[in-house]
Amino acid sequence: MILNYIEPVFRPPSEWKSLILQVTNGCSHNQCSFCDMYTQPQKKFRPKKPDDIERELQQVAASGDRVHRVFLVDGDAMTLPFARLQHICTLINQYLPDVQRISSYCLPRNLTKKTAEQLSELRQLGLSLLYVGCESGDDEVLARVQKGETFESSLIALNKIKAAGMKSSVMILNGLGGPLLSEQHAIASARLMNAVQPEYLSTLVVSFPLGEARFAAGFNGQFRQLTQAELFHEMKVLLEHLELDKTVFRSDHASNYLVLKGILGRDKAKLLDKVNMAISHPDVIPLRAEWQRGL
C-alpha cells in the first residue's frame, strides 16, 4: 500500500501506529521563525482534492489492513473549512469502519471561524484529539517568533476544544525566549496551561537544524540558545508555576536532555526533584548526550 505523500511529512511520536492521511500540503501560516518544517518549495500550502483523498482511502480499504487510528497531515489540516473536514471524517468512517480515533495538528487560528458545536460534530465523527502548538503563553515571545498568536487566542481555541468534548495535546517550546525572556516565557506558559487544563502537555527544546539566523532576527540579533543548565532552570520555573489536576505531562522528545514523565499535579514534587537534581548534580542523573538529540 503506497499513498501519495508530498515529502517531508511530520507526525507526533504518539501517532506512530496511525495511518498518516495527507489532506493538506504544508502550513497555511508558515511564518514561525523557529520552524523549518514546511519551507521547501514543494511544501507550498494547498488543500488536497477530496476525490484524491477518497481514492487513497479506497486504496487503504482494499489492502485489507485494519486501521484503528488516523492522523491528518500536514501542519494545520484543521485550517480546512468545517464542511470539508466533516466530509473527510465521513469518508474515513465509510471506508475504514474500525477507526477509533482521528487526530490532527491544530493552530489556534484554525478554530477562529469554527464553533464549539461544529467541533462537537467532528468529534462525533471520530476527530477527538488535536495537537496544539501553543509554543508559549507569553505575548512578547510569540510576537518575536512570528507565531501570529497570543495568550488570548490560544486560550479561546483550547477552551473551544474542551467545550466540544475533544482532547488537546499542547506543545510548549523550552528555550524559545532565550535568556532574556526565559522566565516570563515559562510563567506565562504555565498560566495558560492552568487556565485550560489540557489532557496532555509536552515540552520540546527549540533547535535550529538549518541555522538560527532567521529566528535571531526577531531578537535584533541578540538571541542566544539556552545552555543545558538554563534549560533545566526554565523547566523548573514552568513546573513550579503549573497547577494542573490530571494532565499527562511528557518531556521525553528526542530534543530534550532530561526525560520527564508524569501526571500533573500528582507527580509535581517528584518531577521537580528530578529537575533540581539535574541542575545541582548533572553528572549523576541520566541525560541525553548531544549526539542522541534531534528533531
N, C-alpha and C positions, 0 to 999 in steps of 0.2 A: 504494500500500500504506500504510494508516494503522493503526497499533497504538494500543491504548487505554492511554495513559500518564496517570498522575496526576502532574501537574507540581508543582514542578520536578523534573527528573531530571538526575543528575550522572554523569559518567564520567571516567576518566583521559584525558589528552590522547592517549596512545598507542592508545586504543581508538576513534579517530575513524572508522575504516573498519569497525568491528564492528556487527553487529546488536545493538541495545540491547533486551534482553528483560527486562521488569519482572516479577520473580517475588515480590517483596515490596514493600510501600509503607513509606517512612520508615525509621527506625532503632529497633531494639528497646531500645537503651541510651538514646540521645538525652539524655544528661546532660552531655556535654562542654561546658564553658563557652566554649570557643573556636569552637564550631561552631553556625552558624545555618541549616544546610542543610535540616534537617527539622523546623523549629519551627512551620511554618504549620499551621493546623487540619486541612487536608486531608491532611497527611502523617503522621497518627497511624499507628503501626505496625500492619500486618496482612499476613499472607501472602496471596498471590493464589491463587484456587482453581485446582487442577490442570486442570479442564475448560476454564477460561478461557485458561490457558497453552497447552494443546493446540490450542485454537481459533485462537489467534494464530499458532502455528507452522504450522498448516494454511494459514492465510491467506498467510504468507510463502512457503510451498512453492508455492501456487497462483499466485503472482505471477511465477514463473519466474526470479526473481533468484537468482544463485548466491551463497551465503553461506559464507564461509570462517572467520569468527570471530564468536563470540557473547559478549557481555558481560552478565552477570546483575546487575540492579539491584533494589532501591535500596541503601541504605547498608551493610547487612550481610546479604545474601542467604544467607551461609553459616550464619546462625543457624538456618535450616531443618534439621529432622532429617535424618539420613543417608538414610533411605528416601525422603523427599520429593526430596532433591537427586538421588538415584540415578534416580528416576522422571523428573525434569526432563531430566537429561542423556540418558537413554534416548530420550525424546521428540525431543530436538534431533537425535540421530543418526538417528532414524527418518524425520523429515520433512526434515532438511537434511543429506543424506549427504556434502556437500562440506566440511562444517565440519572444520577442522583444529585449532581451539583454542577452548576455553570458559574464561572467566576471570570473576573476581568480586572485589569488595571483601571484606575479611575483618577482623573484630575478633578479637584473640587469644582472647577468651572464647567465641567461636563454636565453637572447636575443643575446648573442655573435655571434652565428652561424646562426641567423635568420636575413634576410634582411628586410628593411622597406617595400619592395614590398610584401614579404611573409606575413608580419603583416597586410598589407592592404588587402590581400586576406582573411585573417582570419576575419578582420573587416567586410568585405562584407558578410561573413557567420554569422555574429552576435556577434563575440567576440570583444566588443567595449570598455571595461573598465578593466584596470589592476591595482591591488592594489600593489604598490611597497614599500617594507620595506627598505627604504634607511637607516633609523635609525640615521644617522649623515652624515654631509658633510665633517667632519674632518678626515684626513687620520690617524692621531695618535690614535684617539678614535676608528676608525674602525679596526685598527691593534690590539689594545689591547683587543677588544671584539671578535676577530677572525671572523669578518664578511666576510672576503675574498673579499671585495670590496674596491674601492677608490672613491674619489670625481670624478675622470675622468670616471671610469667605470659606475657610476650611471648617470653621465651627458650624456654619449653616449647612454645608454639604454633609458633614458627618452626622449631624442631628437628623437630617433628612433620611439618610441611610438607616439610622436606628428607628425612625418613625415608620419606615416601610417594612420593618421586620427583617431587614438584611443584616449581615455581619460586616464589620470593617476590619481590615488589617492595615494598620498605619505604619508608615516608614518615616523615621527621623534620621537625619544625617549627622553623625558625630563629627565635629570639627568644621562644620560648614561656615561658621563665622570667623574662623581664625582666632588668634589670641585676643584681638581687640574686642570681639563680640561674643566670646565663648560663654561667659556667664549668663548674659541676657538671653542668648540662644537657648541654653539649657533650661532656664527658669520659665521662659515663655512657652517652650515646647511642653514642659510639664503642666503648665497651666491649661494649655489647650487639651491635653490628654485627660486631665482631671475633669474638665467640663463635659467631655463626651463619653468617657469610659468605654473605649473601644474593646472589642473582643480580643484583638491581637495587636501587639505593639512590637516593632523590631527596630533595631538601630544598625546602621551600616556606617563605615568610615568613609568620608568623602575622599576620592582619589582621582588622579588625572593621568590616565594611561597615554593620552595624546598631548600632554603638556598642560600647564595651568595658566598660560598667557591670557586666554580669553576670560577665564574666571577672575584672574587677578585684576583685570581692567575695572571690575566693579568695586574694587577696593583701592582705586587710584594707584595700582601697582604696589601697594603696601602689604599685600596678603602674604602670610607665611603658614604653611601647614603645621598643625599642632604636632608636637613631639609625642612619643608614646605616653610619657608621664602626664602631659597636658590633656591628652585624650582620656586618660583614666580619671583625671580630676573633673573634666567636664561630665563624664558619665556619673561620677559621684554626686555632682550637683543636680543632675537630672533625676537620679534615683531619690535623693533626699527630698526633692520637691514633688515627686509623684505621689498622689493619694488615690490609688486605684483599688477597686473592690475585688474583681476577679478577672483581670486581664492576663492573658498568656503573653509573657514577655520573652523575647528572644534577641540576643546579641551574639549570634553564632555564625553570621555570614562570613565568607572567606576573607572579607576585608578587615574583620575585627582581630585585634591582637589577643584580646581576652574574651573567652567564651562565657556567656552568662545565659542561664535559662531558669525560668521560674514562673510563679503566679504572683502577680501584684494585686493587693498588698501582702498576701500570706508570706511570701519569701523575701520581703523587702530587706529585713535585717541581715539575712543570710547573704543576699547579693551585695549589700553594702560592705559586709565583712570581706568578701572576696575582692571587691574593688580596692578597699583600703589596704589589703594585703599586697595587691599588685602595685600600689603606689609606694608602700613602705619597704616591701621585700620582693621586687620583681624577679630576683634571682631564684626564689624558692617556689614560685607559682607557675604552673604551665601556661606558656604564652606561645602564640604562633610566631614562628620565625619569619623574617621578611620574605624569604623565598616561597613560603607557604601561602602568603596572602595574595588576593586577587579579586577580580570582579565576579 
